């Protein structure tokens, strides 16, 4: 399955959920915001969102500053 994550092509060997992808990428889910095809995905529903061929994901990391 081919996806685009933050503008870069990613190939997955098998379909899965958004939660599984975040885990594979080593991303702490509580520290990011995620959009799939322009739609914000709430934190509580990420394990239920199935990824599909051609999906475009944006994973945004929260950063503090001052």
PDB file with SEQRES, HELIX, SHEET and CRYST1 records, atoms N, CA, C and O in Angstrom:
SEQRES   1 A   66  UNK UNK UNK UNK UNK UNK UNK UNK UNK UNK UNK UNK UNK          
SEQRES   2 A   66  UNK UNK UNK UNK UNK UNK UNK UNK UNK UNK UNK UNK UNK          
SEQRES   3 A   66  UNK UNK UNK UNK UNK UNK UNK UNK UNK UNK UNK UNK UNK          
SEQRES   4 A   66  UNK UNK UNK UNK UNK UNK UNK UNK UNK UNK UNK UNK UNK          
SEQRES   5 A   66  UNK UNK UNK UNK UNK UNK UNK UNK UNK UNK UNK UNK UNK          
SEQRES   6 A   66  UNK                                                          
HELIX    1 AA1 UNK A   18  UNK A   24  1                                   7    
HELIX    2 AA2 UNK A   29  UNK A   31  5                                   3    
HELIX    3 AA3 UNK A   43  UNK A   48  5                                   6    
SHEET    1 AA1 5 UNK A   8  UNK A  11  0                                        
SHEET    2 AA1 5 UNK A   2  UNK A   5 -1                                        
SHEET    3 AA1 5 UNK A  56  UNK A  61  1                                        
SHEET    4 AA1 5 UNK A  32  UNK A  36 -1                                        
SHEET    5 AA1 5 UNK A  39  UNK A  41 -1                                        
CRYST1    1.000    1.000    1.000  90.00  90.00  90.00 P 1           1          
ATOM      1  N   UNK A   1       0.860  -1.162   0.000  1.00  0.00           N  
ATOM      2  CA  UNK A   1       0.000   0.000   0.000  1.00  0.00           C  
ATOM      3  C   UNK A   1       0.908   1.227   0.000  1.00  0.00           C  
ATOM      4  O   UNK A   1       1.887   1.285   0.743  1.00  0.00           O  
ATOM      5  N   UNK A   2       0.577   2.192  -0.829  1.00  0.00           N  
ATOM      6  CA  UNK A   2       1.349   3.429  -0.927  1.00  0.00           C  
ATOM      7  C   UNK A   2       0.595   4.580  -0.277  1.00  0.00           C  
ATOM      8  O   UNK A   2      -0.589   4.798  -0.537  1.00  0.00           O  
ATOM      9  N   UNK A   3       1.312   5.314   0.577  1.00  0.00           N  
ATOM     10  CA  UNK A   3       0.777   6.486   1.263  1.00  0.00           C  
ATOM     11  C   UNK A   3       1.755   7.634   1.074  1.00  0.00           C  
ATOM     12  O   UNK A   3       2.904   7.427   0.686  1.00  0.00           O  
ATOM     13  N   UNK A   4       1.289   8.844   1.352  1.00  0.00           N  
ATOM     14  CA  UNK A   4       2.177   9.996   1.426  1.00  0.00           C  
ATOM     15  C   UNK A   4       2.087  10.529   2.847  1.00  0.00           C  
ATOM     16  O   UNK A   4       1.010  10.903   3.312  1.00  0.00           O  
ATOM     17  N   UNK A   5       3.234  10.563   3.540  1.00  0.00           N  
ATOM     18  CA  UNK A   5       3.280  11.028   4.918  1.00  0.00           C  
ATOM     19  C   UNK A   5       4.187  12.246   4.976  1.00  0.00           C  
ATOM     20  O   UNK A   5       5.387  12.159   4.718  1.00  0.00           O  
ATOM     21  N   UNK A   6       3.590  13.391   5.322  1.00  0.00           N  
ATOM     22  CA  UNK A   6       4.333  14.655   5.379  1.00  0.00           C  
ATOM     23  C   UNK A   6       5.100  14.909   4.085  1.00  0.00           C  
ATOM     24  O   UNK A   6       6.251  15.345   4.107  1.00  0.00           O  
ATOM     25  N   UNK A   7       4.448  14.632   2.960  1.00  0.00           N  
ATOM     26  CA  UNK A   7       5.027  14.907   1.650  1.00  0.00           C  
ATOM     27  C   UNK A   7       5.972  13.857   1.119  1.00  0.00           C  
ATOM     28  O   UNK A   7       6.480  14.000   0.007  1.00  0.00           O  
ATOM     29  N   UNK A   8       6.228  12.797   1.883  1.00  0.00           N  
ATOM     30  CA  UNK A   8       7.143  11.739   1.452  1.00  0.00           C  
ATOM     31  C   UNK A   8       6.381  10.442   1.226  1.00  0.00           C  
ATOM     32  O   UNK A   8       5.514  10.070   2.017  1.00  0.00           O  
ATOM     33  N   UNK A   9       6.715   9.759   0.137  1.00  0.00           N  
ATOM     34  CA  UNK A   9       6.076   8.483  -0.172  1.00  0.00           C  
ATOM     35  C   UNK A   9       6.490   7.430   0.847  1.00  0.00           C  
ATOM     36  O   UNK A   9       7.660   7.331   1.214  1.00  0.00           O  
ATOM     37  N   UNK A  10       5.521   6.651   1.297  1.00  0.00           N  
ATOM     38  CA  UNK A  10       5.745   5.539   2.222  1.00  0.00           C  
ATOM     39  C   UNK A  10       5.057   4.318   1.629  1.00  0.00           C  
ATOM     40  O   UNK A  10       3.950   4.413   1.100  1.00  0.00           O  
ATOM     41  N   UNK A  11       5.713   3.189   1.721  1.00  0.00           N  
ATOM     42  CA  UNK A  11       5.096   1.947   1.256  1.00  0.00           C  
ATOM     43  C   UNK A  11       4.927   1.014   2.447  1.00  0.00           C  
ATOM     44  O   UNK A  11       5.879   0.737   3.176  1.00  0.00           O  
ATOM     45  N   UNK A  12       3.709   0.538   2.631  1.00  0.00           N  
ATOM     46  CA  UNK A  12       3.406  -0.411   3.701  1.00  0.00           C  
ATOM     47  C   UNK A  12       3.186  -1.783   3.091  1.00  0.00           C  
ATOM     48  O   UNK A  12       2.584  -1.904   2.024  1.00  0.00           O  
ATOM     49  N   UNK A  13       3.663  -2.797   3.751  1.00  0.00           N  
ATOM     50  CA  UNK A  13       3.510  -4.155   3.237  1.00  0.00           C  
ATOM     51  C   UNK A  13       2.070  -4.655   3.372  1.00  0.00           C  
ATOM     52  O   UNK A  13       1.623  -5.492   2.588  1.00  0.00           O  
ATOM     53  N   UNK A  14       1.350  -4.141   4.367  1.00  0.00           N  
ATOM     54  CA  UNK A  14      -0.026  -4.574   4.571  1.00  0.00           C  
ATOM     55  C   UNK A  14      -0.860  -3.408   5.073  1.00  0.00           C  
ATOM     56  O   UNK A  14      -0.329  -2.495   5.706  1.00  0.00           O  
ATOM     57  N   UNK A  15      -2.151  -3.425   4.801  1.00  0.00           N  
ATOM     58  CA  UNK A  15      -3.016  -2.355   5.310  1.00  0.00           C  
ATOM     59  C   UNK A  15      -3.071  -2.396   6.832  1.00  0.00           C  
ATOM     60  O   UNK A  15      -2.806  -3.427   7.450  1.00  0.00           O  
ATOM     61  N   UNK A  16      -3.412  -1.280   7.411  1.00  0.00           N  
ATOM     62  CA  UNK A  16      -3.520  -1.210   8.860  1.00  0.00           C  
ATOM     63  C   UNK A  16      -4.277   0.032   9.265  1.00  0.00           C  
ATOM     64  O   UNK A  16      -4.922   0.687   8.446  1.00  0.00           O  
ATOM     65  N   UNK A  17      -4.188   0.343  10.540  1.00  0.00           N  
ATOM     66  CA  UNK A  17      -4.866   1.518  11.069  1.00  0.00           C  
ATOM     67  C   UNK A  17      -3.870   2.649  11.264  1.00  0.00           C  
ATOM     68  O   UNK A  17      -2.656   2.448  11.222  1.00  0.00           O  
ATOM     69  N   UNK A  18      -4.401   3.827  11.475  1.00  0.00           N  
ATOM     70  CA  UNK A  18      -3.563   4.984  11.757  1.00  0.00           C  
ATOM     71  C   UNK A  18      -2.751   4.748  13.030  1.00  0.00           C  
ATOM     72  O   UNK A  18      -1.567   5.084  13.075  1.00  0.00           O  
ATOM     73  N   UNK A  19      -3.357   4.186  14.041  1.00  0.00           N  
ATOM     74  CA  UNK A  19      -2.647   3.903  15.291  1.00  0.00           C  
ATOM     75  C   UNK A  19      -1.466   2.973  15.069  1.00  0.00           C  
ATOM     76  O   UNK A  19      -0.403   3.179  15.656  1.00  0.00           O  
ATOM     77  N   UNK A  20      -1.631   1.957  14.236  1.00  0.00           N  
ATOM     78  CA  UNK A  20      -0.543   1.037  13.935  1.00  0.00           C  
ATOM     79  C   UNK A  20       0.588   1.737  13.190  1.00  0.00           C  
ATOM     80  O   UNK A  20       1.761   1.470  13.452  1.00  0.00           O  
ATOM     81  N   UNK A  21       0.246   2.629  12.265  1.00  0.00           N  
ATOM     82  CA  UNK A  21       1.260   3.371  11.518  1.00  0.00           C  
ATOM     83  C   UNK A  21       2.072   4.257  12.457  1.00  0.00           C  
ATOM     84  O   UNK A  21       3.299   4.289  12.372  1.00  0.00           O  
ATOM     85  N   UNK A  22       1.398   4.972  13.346  1.00  0.00           N  
ATOM     86  CA  UNK A  22       2.113   5.825  14.291  1.00  0.00           C  
ATOM     87  C   UNK A  22       3.073   4.996  15.140  1.00  0.00           C  
ATOM     88  O   UNK A  22       4.195   5.423  15.413  1.00  0.00           O  
ATOM     89  N   UNK A  23       2.634   3.825  15.551  1.00  0.00           N  
ATOM     90  CA  UNK A  23       3.482   2.941  16.340  1.00  0.00           C  
ATOM     91  C   UNK A  23       4.702   2.496  15.533  1.00  0.00           C  
ATOM     92  O   UNK A  23       5.822   2.508  16.045  1.00  0.00           O  
ATOM     93  N   UNK A  24       4.493   2.106  14.275  1.00  0.00           N  
ATOM     94  CA  UNK A  24       5.603   1.678  13.417  1.00  0.00           C  
ATOM     95  C   UNK A  24       6.612   2.791  13.182  1.00  0.00           C  
ATOM     96  O   UNK A  24       7.810   2.537  13.051  1.00  0.00           O  
ATOM     97  N   UNK A  25       6.120   4.034  13.130  1.00  0.00           N  
ATOM     98  CA  UNK A  25       7.003   5.176  12.901  1.00  0.00           C  
ATOM     99  C   UNK A  25       7.666   5.658  14.191  1.00  0.00           C  
ATOM    100  O   UNK A  25       8.498   6.564  14.161  1.00  0.00           O  
ATOM    101  N   UNK A  26       7.300   5.054  15.325  1.00  0.00           N  
ATOM    102  CA  UNK A  26       7.885   5.446  16.606  1.00  0.00           C  
ATOM    103  C   UNK A  26       7.386   6.785  17.106  1.00  0.00           C  
ATOM    104  O   UNK A  26       8.103   7.495  17.811  1.00  0.00           O  
ATOM    105  N   UNK A  27       6.161   7.135  16.746  1.00  0.00           N  
ATOM    106  CA  UNK A  27       5.576   8.422  17.116  1.00  0.00           C  
ATOM    107  C   UNK A  27       4.682   8.248  18.334  1.00  0.00           C  
ATOM    108  O   UNK A  27       3.844   7.347  18.374  1.00  0.00           O  
ATOM    109  N   UNK A  28       4.863   9.109  19.321  1.00  0.00           N  
ATOM    110  CA  UNK A  28       4.007   9.100  20.514  1.00  0.00           C  
ATOM    111  C   UNK A  28       2.685   9.769  20.126  1.00  0.00           C  
ATOM    112  O   UNK A  28       2.668  10.974  19.873  1.00  0.00           O  
ATOM    113  N   UNK A  29       1.591   9.030  20.072  1.00  0.00           N  
ATOM    114  CA  UNK A  29       0.325   9.559  19.571  1.00  0.00           C  
ATOM    115  C   UNK A  29      -0.204  10.777  20.310  1.00  0.00           C  
ATOM    116  O   UNK A  29      -0.858  11.631  19.711  1.00  0.00           O  
ATOM    117  N   UNK A  30       0.073  10.865  21.610  1.00  0.00           N  
ATOM    118  CA  UNK A  30      -0.433  11.978  22.407  1.00  0.00           C  
ATOM    119  C   UNK A  30       0.248  13.295  22.065  1.00  0.00           C  
ATOM    120  O   UNK A  30      -0.239  14.358  22.452  1.00  0.00           O  
ATOM    121  N   UNK A  31       1.354  13.246  21.354  1.00  0.00           N  
ATOM    122  CA  UNK A  31       2.135  14.450  21.071  1.00  0.00           C  
ATOM    123  C   UNK A  31       2.006  14.956  19.652  1.00  0.00           C  
ATOM    124  O   UNK A  31       2.756  15.840  19.238  1.00  0.00           O  
ATOM    125  N   UNK A  32       1.060  14.406  18.895  1.00  0.00           N  
ATOM    126  CA  UNK A  32       0.908  14.832  17.505  1.00  0.00           C  
ATOM    127  C   UNK A  32      -0.555  15.081  17.159  1.00  0.00           C  
ATOM    128  O   UNK A  32      -1.472  14.572  17.804  1.00  0.00           O  
ATOM    129  N   UNK A  33      -0.735  15.880  16.122  1.00  0.00           N  
ATOM    130  CA  UNK A  33      -2.039  16.039  15.482  1.00  0.00           C  
ATOM    131  C   UNK A  33      -1.915  15.381  14.112  1.00  0.00           C  
ATOM    132  O   UNK A  33      -0.861  15.442  13.479  1.00  0.00           O  
ATOM    133  N   UNK A  34      -2.991  14.755  13.660  1.00  0.00           N  
ATOM    134  CA  UNK A  34      -2.933  14.026  12.393  1.00  0.00           C  
ATOM    135  C   UNK A  34      -4.095  14.436  11.500  1.00  0.00           C  
ATOM    136  O   UNK A  34      -5.237  14.560  11.943  1.00  0.00           O  
ATOM    137  N   UNK A  35      -3.766  14.644  10.225  1.00  0.00           N  
ATOM    138  CA  UNK A  35      -4.779  14.873   9.203  1.00  0.00           C  
ATOM    139  C   UNK A  35      -4.613  13.796   8.133  1.00  0.00           C  
ATOM    140  O   UNK A  35      -3.495  13.461   7.741  1.00  0.00           O  
ATOM    141  N   UNK A  36      -5.728  13.267   7.675  1.00  0.00           N  
ATOM    142  CA  UNK A  36      -5.723  12.343   6.548  1.00  0.00           C  
ATOM    143  C   UNK A  36      -6.595  12.950   5.465  1.00  0.00           C  
ATOM    144  O   UNK A  36      -7.781  13.206   5.674  1.00  0.00           O  
ATOM    145  N   UNK A  37      -5.999  13.175   4.315  1.00  0.00           N  
ATOM    146  CA  UNK A  37      -6.704  13.758   3.172  1.00  0.00           C  
ATOM    147  C   UNK A  37      -7.425  15.052   3.565  1.00  0.00           C  
ATOM    148  O   UNK A  37      -8.549  15.305   3.132  1.00  0.00           O  
ATOM    149  N   UNK A  38      -6.757  15.867   4.394  1.00  0.00           N  
ATOM    150  CA  UNK A  38      -7.288  17.162   4.785  1.00  0.00           C  
ATOM    151  C   UNK A  38      -8.275  17.149   5.937  1.00  0.00           C  
ATOM    152  O   UNK A  38      -8.808  18.196   6.307  1.00  0.00           O  
ATOM    153  N   UNK A  39      -8.526  15.978   6.510  1.00  0.00           N  
ATOM    154  CA  UNK A  39      -9.487  15.858   7.614  1.00  0.00           C  
ATOM    155  C   UNK A  39      -8.745  15.557   8.907  1.00  0.00           C  
ATOM    156  O   UNK A  39      -7.953  14.615   8.967  1.00  0.00           O  
ATOM    157  N   UNK A  40      -8.999  16.360   9.951  1.00  0.00           N  
ATOM    158  CA  UNK A  40      -8.364  16.141  11.255  1.00  0.00           C  
ATOM    159  C   UNK A  40      -8.943  14.878  11.885  1.00  0.00           C  
ATOM    160  O   UNK A  40     -10.156  14.671  11.909  1.00  0.00           O  
ATOM    161  N   UNK A  41      -8.042  14.043  12.394  1.00  0.00           N  
ATOM    162  CA  UNK A  41      -8.461  12.798  13.041  1.00  0.00           C  
ATOM    163  C   UNK A  41      -8.305  12.956  14.550  1.00  0.00           C  
ATOM    164  O   UNK A  41      -7.190  13.158  15.033  1.00  0.00           O  
ATOM    165  N   UNK A  42      -9.402  12.869  15.303  1.00  0.00           N  
ATOM    166  CA  UNK A  42      -9.322  13.005  16.760  1.00  0.00           C  
ATOM    167  C   UNK A  42      -8.469  11.899  17.371  1.00  0.00           C  
ATOM    168  O   UNK A  42      -8.413  10.788  16.843  1.00  0.00           O  
ATOM    169  N   UNK A  43      -7.818  12.201  18.466  1.00  0.00           N  
ATOM    170  CA  UNK A  43      -6.957  11.225  19.138  1.00  0.00           C  
ATOM    171  C   UNK A  43      -7.719   9.965  19.527  1.00  0.00           C  
ATOM    172  O   UNK A  43      -7.178   8.862  19.450  1.00  0.00           O  
ATOM    173  N   UNK A  44      -8.954  10.121  19.939  1.00  0.00           N  
ATOM    174  CA  UNK A  44      -9.716   8.977  20.434  1.00  0.00           C  
ATOM    175  C   UNK A  44     -10.102   7.991  19.335  1.00  0.00           C  
ATOM    176  O   UNK A  44     -10.435   6.847  19.643  1.00  0.00           O  
ATOM    177  N   UNK A  45     -10.072   8.390  18.077  1.00  0.00           N  
ATOM    178  CA  UNK A  45     -10.507   7.486  17.015  1.00  0.00           C  
ATOM    179  C   UNK A  45      -9.404   6.931  16.150  1.00  0.00           C  
ATOM    180  O   UNK A  45      -9.689   6.260  15.158  1.00  0.00           O  
ATOM    181  N   UNK A  46      -8.164   7.182  16.484  1.00  0.00           N  
ATOM    182  CA  UNK A  46      -7.060   6.812  15.592  1.00  0.00           C  
ATOM    183  C   UNK A  46      -6.902   5.309  15.391  1.00  0.00           C  
ATOM    184  O   UNK A  46      -6.515   4.869  14.309  1.00  0.00           O  
ATOM    185  N   UNK A  47      -7.192   4.532  16.404  1.00  0.00           N  
ATOM    186  CA  UNK A  47      -7.045   3.087  16.252  1.00  0.00           C  
ATOM    187  C   UNK A  47      -8.149   2.484  15.391  1.00  0.00           C  
ATOM    188  O   UNK A  47      -8.041   1.337  14.958  1.00  0.00           O  
ATOM    189  N   UNK A  48      -9.202   3.244  15.143  1.00  0.00           N  
ATOM    190  CA  UNK A  48     -10.323   2.759  14.335  1.00  0.00           C  
ATOM    191  C   UNK A  48     -10.247   3.222  12.884  1.00  0.00           C  
ATOM    192  O   UNK A  48     -11.049   2.781  12.060  1.00  0.00           O  
ATOM    193  N   UNK A  49      -9.300   4.101  12.551  1.00  0.00           N  
ATOM    194  CA  UNK A  49      -9.209   4.648  11.196  1.00  0.00           C  
ATOM    195  C   UNK A  49      -8.337   3.734  10.342  1.00  0.00           C  
ATOM    196  O   UNK A  49      -7.134   3.614  10.573  1.00  0.00           O  
ATOM    197  N   UNK A  50      -8.953   3.095   9.357  1.00  0.00           N  
ATOM    198  CA  UNK A  50      -8.213   2.233   8.436  1.00  0.00           C  
ATOM    199  C   UNK A  50      -7.565   3.084   7.349  1.00  0.00           C  
ATOM    200  O   UNK A  50      -8.190   3.990   6.798  1.00  0.00           O  
ATOM    201  N   UNK A  51      -6.312   2.781   7.052  1.00  0.00           N  
ATOM    202  CA  UNK A  51      -5.605   3.490   5.994  1.00  0.00           C  
ATOM    203  C   UNK A  51      -5.940   2.849   4.653  1.00  0.00           C  
ATOM    204  O   UNK A  51      -6.169   1.643   4.558  1.00  0.00           O  
ATOM    205  N   UNK A  52      -5.963   3.689   3.617  1.00  0.00           N  
ATOM    206  CA  UNK A  52      -6.317   3.223   2.272  1.00  0.00           C  
ATOM    207  C   UNK A  52      -5.242   3.646   1.279  1.00  0.00           C  
ATOM    208  O   UNK A  52      -4.531   4.630   1.486  1.00  0.00           O  
ATOM    209  N   UNK A  53      -5.144   2.905   0.230  1.00  0.00           N  
ATOM    210  CA  UNK A  53      -4.203   3.201  -0.845  1.00  0.00           C  
ATOM    211  C   UNK A  53      -4.330   4.661  -1.272  1.00  0.00           C  
ATOM    212  O   UNK A  53      -5.428   5.141  -1.549  1.00  0.00           O  
ATOM    213  N   UNK A  54      -3.195   5.363  -1.321  1.00  0.00           N  
ATOM    214  CA  UNK A  54      -3.164   6.744  -1.788  1.00  0.00           C  
ATOM    215  C   UNK A  54      -3.472   7.795  -0.746  1.00  0.00           C  
ATOM    216  O   UNK A  54      -3.452   8.985  -1.061  1.00  0.00           O  
ATOM    217  N   UNK A  55      -3.760   7.399   0.497  1.00  0.00           N  
ATOM    218  CA  UNK A  55      -4.043   8.389   1.538  1.00  0.00           C  
ATOM    219  C   UNK A  55      -2.862   9.346   1.688  1.00  0.00           C  
ATOM    220  O   UNK A  55      -1.703   8.961   1.535  1.00  0.00           O  
ATOM    221  N   UNK A  56      -3.189  10.607   1.991  1.00  0.00           N  
ATOM    222  CA  UNK A  56      -2.185  11.642   2.247  1.00  0.00           C  
ATOM    223  C   UNK A  56      -2.300  12.052   3.707  1.00  0.00           C  
ATOM    224  O   UNK A  56      -3.326  12.584   4.130  1.00  0.00           O  
ATOM    225  N   UNK A  57      -1.245  11.805   4.474  1.00  0.00           N  
ATOM    226  CA  UNK A  57      -1.249  12.102   5.904  1.00  0.00           C  
ATOM    227  C   UNK A  57      -0.309  13.252   6.203  1.00  0.00           C  
ATOM    228  O   UNK A  57       0.766  13.374   5.617  1.00  0.00           O  
ATOM    229  N   UNK A  58      -0.738  14.082   7.119  1.00  0.00           N  
ATOM    230  CA  UNK A  58       0.121  15.119   7.686  1.00  0.00           C  
ATOM    231  C   UNK A  58       0.164  14.850   9.186  1.00  0.00           C  
ATOM    232  O   UNK A  58      -0.871  14.823   9.853  1.00  0.00           O  
ATOM    233  N   UNK A  59       1.364  14.652   9.706  1.00  0.00           N  
ATOM    234  CA  UNK A  59       1.552  14.395  11.133  1.00  0.00           C  
ATOM    235  C   UNK A  59       2.307  15.589  11.682  1.00  0.00           C  
ATOM    236  O   UNK A  59       3.457  15.833  11.317  1.00  0.00           O  
ATOM    237  N   UNK A  60       1.647  16.334  12.566  1.00  0.00           N  
ATOM    238  CA  UNK A  60       2.188  17.573  13.109  1.00  0.00           C  
ATOM    239  C   UNK A  60       2.585  17.382  14.560  1.00  0.00           C  
ATOM    240  O   UNK A  60       1.788  16.907  15.370  1.00  0.00           O  
ATOM    241  N   UNK A  61       3.810  17.749  14.890  1.00  0.00           N  
ATOM    242  CA  UNK A  61       4.322  17.612  16.250  1.00  0.00           C  
ATOM    243  C   UNK A  61       4.157  18.932  16.987  1.00  0.00           C  
ATOM    244  O   UNK A  61       4.471  20.000  16.461  1.00  0.00           O  
ATOM    245  N   UNK A  62       3.661  18.839  18.209  1.00  0.00           N  
ATOM    246  CA  UNK A  62       3.525  20.038  19.044  1.00  0.00           C  
ATOM    247  C   UNK A  62       4.897  20.405  19.606  1.00  0.00           C  
ATOM    248  O   UNK A  62       5.637  19.546  20.087  1.00  0.00           O  
ATOM    249  N   UNK A  63       5.218  21.685  19.537  1.00  0.00           N  
ATOM    250  CA  UNK A  63       6.499  22.150  20.053  1.00  0.00           C  
ATOM    251  C   UNK A  63       6.246  23.346  20.959  1.00  0.00           C  
ATOM    252  O   UNK A  63       5.479  24.250  20.629  1.00  0.00           O  
ATOM    253  N   UNK A  64       6.900  23.328  22.092  1.00  0.00           N  
ATOM    254  CA  UNK A  64       6.801  24.465  23.004  1.00  0.00           C  
ATOM    255  C   UNK A  64       7.860  25.494  22.662  1.00  0.00           C  
ATOM    256  O   UNK A  64       8.848  25.190  21.993  1.00  0.00           O  
ATOM    257  N   UNK A  65       7.651  26.663  23.108  1.00  0.00           N  
ATOM    258  CA  UNK A  65       8.628  27.690  22.845  1.00  0.00           C  
ATOM    259  C   UNK A  65       8.355  28.911  23.700  1.00  0.00           C  
ATOM    260  O   UNK A  65       7.384  28.968  24.455  1.00  0.00           O  
ATOM    261  N   UNK A  66       9.198  29.839  23.565  1.00  0.00           N  
ATOM    262  CA  UNK A  66       8.970  31.016  24.374  1.00  0.00           C  
ATOM    263  C   UNK A  66       9.743  32.204  23.877  1.00  0.00           C  
ATOM    264  O   UNK A  66       9.656  33.285  24.460  1.00  0.00           O  
TER     265      UNK A  66                                                      
END                                                                             
